[in-house]
Each structure stands twice: as C-alpha cells, then as structure tokens.
C-alpha cells in the first residue's frame, strides 16, 4: 500500500518485474500509477489488480489479463469505512482538543453470512471473483460499481 509520489511512480516496472519469479503473484491495491500498465501487460506473473492507471478509464487489455480485477474497492468494506470514520473523528478531536469519547462499529452481518463450512463462510463474506466478473462484464461502469458497492465485511 505504498503512497504515490515521485519516488514510487512506476515502482513496478520492467526492472522490478524481472526480479520477480515467474510463478509470483502481484497484487496492486495501493495506487494505480505505482505499477506501469505497459509493464503489467508484458508480465508473466499472475496479476490481481484493484487500482489502475488512469482510473476510471482502465486499460481493457490489462483488465482481461488480470486473474482478479476490481474497481478500486479495497477500502470499501464496512470495516474500512468504519476505520476511516473513526480516524477522521479522532483527527478532528485532536485538532479541536476534544476528548475522543465514541465508538465507531461496522454494521452486523446478516445471519446468511455464516456457514458451517469455513471456506464457504469466508467466500460468503467476500468473494473477490464476483467483483471481478462484474468489472470485466462492464468496464465502462467502473465509477458506478464503486459508487454502488454492496455491504461487505473484511
């Protein structure tokens, strides 16, 4: 989750990809411009991509190549939003010298999210392939998919 700045722009490039084993998996969930699209298109490694250069106009060839491709939703879980809300409130309280006396909790999961089979229960909580299928079926709806993201927990 490296930040994007002048030192990390295209940190993932031909040189860094050549250092990776061919059977490696690259997951980009930080900032799109950290990884060069041109490099990723040539990569032999498996790609899981949540962030893209030039969002929302994502490269369709790279989208097709990625094993899992999601529309920049890594932080869109209920837990992620609750954590971001808590951090924002804490920062405001520090700035205004107010005691931070609150608790921000994500919503409870419906009972259907539980299963006796541990793997099935995990996939009920979040199956990234469903997000990938939705994006691959309608890449022009990138922003809509982000803006209408369903409830999920981490």
Buried (B, 14 or more C-beta within 10 A) or exposed (E): EEEBEEEBEBBBBEEBBEEBEEEEEBEBBBBBBBBBBEBBEEBEEBBBBBBBBEBBEBBEEBBEBBEBBBBBBBBBBBBBBBBEEBEEBEEEBEEEEEEEEEEBEBEEBEEEBEEEEEEEEEBBBEEBEEBBEBBBEEBEBBEEBBEEBEEBBE
